[in-house]
Amino acid sequence: MLPAMNLNGTAAIVSGGASGLGEATVRDLAAAGCKVVVADLNEARGSDLAAEVGGVFARTDVSDEQSVASAVAAAEGLGAPLRVAVSCAGIGWASRTVGRDGTPHDLGAYRKVIDVNLIGTFNVMRIAAAAIARTEPADADGQRGVVINTASIAGLEGQTGQIAYSASKGGIIGMTVPAARDLAAIGVRVNTICPGIIDTPIYGAGPGSDEFKAKLIAPIVFPKRMGTAAEFAQLVRSLIENDYMNADVIRFDGGIRFQPK
Ligand SMILES: NC(=O)c1ccc[n+]([C@@H]2O[C@H](COP(=O)([O-])OP(=O)(O)OC[C@H]3O[C@@H](n4cnc5c(N)ncnc54)[C@H](O)[C@@H]3O)[C@@H](O)[C@H]2O)c1
């Protein structure tokens, strides 16, 4: 039996879709027959990818309401029902609450991380869900679509120097249940993925980065390697296609548990 949330012939929007986890998700959704809007700040990579997969690029700053509204409008204009919104846009920041020199954490940097990661995710979720609500139900349950948010295991067990990042990701985790409850009325499911250490451009490239990655891999339980963006995309697709997955926060981390440092 086909899953009710059959992606073929539907539209999707992926924030942060120009790189890493978002890019893999764009490719996977396109391969499943979705018309995908690649919503990202990175115009060069985003438009190349959109052209490659037969999608559309929308230059988007997720922290900006108008910008997200335009990207969602582009998804609604694709001539296929919008069923999926995946938030992958995110930034990191490393700074202690009080630095070794006694200086308190820069407030502007903290606000910026919250703005992009937490408010950006909320922006995509609320505006995309409002658009999904305007579609016809996809099945007898009244289901219309699915929202997938990307948090991090740092939102559960943040390390030293991750205060801003962890707060932003913890906020995404905290939104999951109330969002699923709010959006049930319009037939939208919401799930949040907490990746561990996944190999993407976020960790850089070259010898310095290889050394850094080897340190990150050490505490992973099994398999003893970084996750791949394709494995992340596979999880996104499973969560979309399985109609009974809702209001869940899923670790995707090879069993790693972060230590303080
Ligand atoms: N890679 C990992 O190990 C890992 C682990 C845990 C969580 N995550 C989270 O997964 C998400 C994707 O990470 P990635 O590793 O693919 O990173 P990445 O840097 O490869 O991709 C992030 C994308 O987001 C875009 N972006 C940044 N700010 C934006 C904004 N304001 N508006 C729109 N787009 C913006 C960037 O241009 C980039 O294309 C992030 O939220 C990150 O925090 C990643």
Ligand as a Chemical Component Dictionary entry (heavy atoms), coordinates in Angstrom:
data_LIG
# 
_chem_comp.id                   LIG 
_chem_comp.type                 NON-POLYMER 
_chem_comp.pdbx_formal_charge   0 
_chem_comp.three_letter_code    LIG 
# 
loop_
_chem_comp_atom.comp_id 
_chem_comp_atom.atom_id 
_chem_comp_atom.alt_atom_id 
_chem_comp_atom.type_symbol 
_chem_comp_atom.charge 
_chem_comp_atom.model_Cartn_x 
_chem_comp_atom.model_Cartn_y 
_chem_comp_atom.model_Cartn_z 
_chem_comp_atom.pdbx_ordinal 
LIG N1  N1  N 0  26.367 18.887 10.362 1  
LIG C1  C1  C 0  26.162 18.554 11.628 2  
LIG O1  O1  O 0  26.919 17.771 12.234 3  
LIG C2  C2  C 0  24.978 19.095 12.386 4  
LIG C3  C3  C 0  24.728 18.602 13.669 5  
LIG C4  C4  C 0  23.635 19.079 14.373 6  
LIG C5  C5  C 0  22.790 20.012 13.814 7  
LIG N2  N2  N 1  23.057 20.485 12.556 8  
LIG C6  C6  C 0  22.145 21.493 12.022 9  
LIG O2  O2  O 0  21.724 21.110 10.736 10 
LIG C7  C7  C 0  21.467 22.274 9.942  11 
LIG C8  C8  C 0  22.224 22.181 8.637  12 
LIG O3  O3  O 0  23.605 22.115 8.925  13 
LIG P1  P1  P 0  24.694 21.743 7.820  14 
LIG O4  O4  O 0  25.716 20.940 8.516  15 
LIG O5  O5  O -1 24.014 21.215 6.617  16 
LIG O6  O6  O 0  25.315 23.205 7.572  17 
LIG P2  P2  P 0  25.715 23.967 6.218  18 
LIG O7  O7  O 0  26.494 25.142 6.683  19 
LIG O8  O8  O 0  26.323 23.013 5.248  20 
LIG O9  O9  O 0  24.309 24.462 5.633  21 
LIG C9  C9  C 0  23.562 25.464 6.254  22 
LIG C10 C10 C 0  22.863 26.263 5.174  23 
LIG O10 O10 O 0  22.047 27.243 5.827  24 
LIG C11 C11 C 0  22.140 28.442 5.088  25 
LIG N3  N3  N 0  21.801 29.577 5.947  26 
LIG C12 C12 C 0  22.507 30.105 6.988  27 
LIG N4  N4  N 0  21.860 31.172 7.496  28 
LIG C13 C13 C 0  20.726 31.325 6.776  29 
LIG C14 C14 C 0  19.644 32.243 6.822  30 
LIG N5  N5  N 0  19.614 33.247 7.715  31 
LIG N6  N6  N 0  18.637 32.090 5.936  32 
LIG C15 C15 C 0  18.663 31.092 5.023  33 
LIG N7  N7  N 0  19.654 30.197 4.911  34 
LIG C16 C16 C 0  20.682 30.319 5.785  35 
LIG C17 C17 C 0  23.585 28.508 4.605  36 
LIG O11 O11 O 0  23.730 29.378 3.510  37 
LIG C18 C18 C 0  23.840 27.046 4.245  38 
LIG O12 O12 O 0  23.519 26.783 2.902  39 
LIG C19 C19 C 0  21.859 23.478 10.818 40 
LIG O13 O13 O 0  20.697 23.981 11.438 41 
LIG C20 C20 C 0  22.794 22.862 11.856 42 
LIG O14 O14 O 0  22.787 23.585 13.062 43 
LIG C21 C21 C 0  24.133 20.053 11.833 44 
# 
loop_
_chem_comp_bond.comp_id 
_chem_comp_bond.atom_id_1 
_chem_comp_bond.atom_id_2 
_chem_comp_bond.value_order 
_chem_comp_bond.pdbx_ordinal 
LIG N1  C1  SING 1  
LIG C1  O1  DOUB 2  
LIG C1  C2  SING 3  
LIG C2  C3  SING 4  
LIG C2  C21 DOUB 5  
LIG C3  C4  DOUB 6  
LIG C4  C5  SING 7  
LIG C5  N2  DOUB 8  
LIG N2  C6  SING 9  
LIG N2  C21 SING 10 
LIG C6  O2  SING 11 
LIG C6  C20 SING 12 
LIG O2  C7  SING 13 
LIG C7  C8  SING 14 
LIG C7  C19 SING 15 
LIG C8  O3  SING 16 
LIG O3  P1  SING 17 
LIG P1  O4  DOUB 18 
LIG P1  O5  SING 19 
LIG P1  O6  SING 20 
LIG O6  P2  SING 21 
LIG P2  O7  DOUB 22 
LIG P2  O8  SING 23 
LIG P2  O9  SING 24 
LIG O9  C9  SING 25 
LIG C9  C10 SING 26 
LIG C10 O10 SING 27 
LIG C10 C18 SING 28 
LIG O10 C11 SING 29 
LIG C11 N3  SING 30 
LIG C11 C17 SING 31 
LIG N3  C12 SING 32 
LIG N3  C16 SING 33 
LIG C12 N4  DOUB 34 
LIG N4  C13 SING 35 
LIG C13 C14 SING 36 
LIG C13 C16 DOUB 37 
LIG C14 N5  SING 38 
LIG C14 N6  DOUB 39 
LIG N6  C15 SING 40 
LIG C15 N7  DOUB 41 
LIG N7  C16 SING 42 
LIG C17 O11 SING 43 
LIG C17 C18 SING 44 
LIG C18 O12 SING 45 
LIG C19 O13 SING 46 
LIG C19 C20 SING 47 
LIG C20 O14 SING 48 
# 
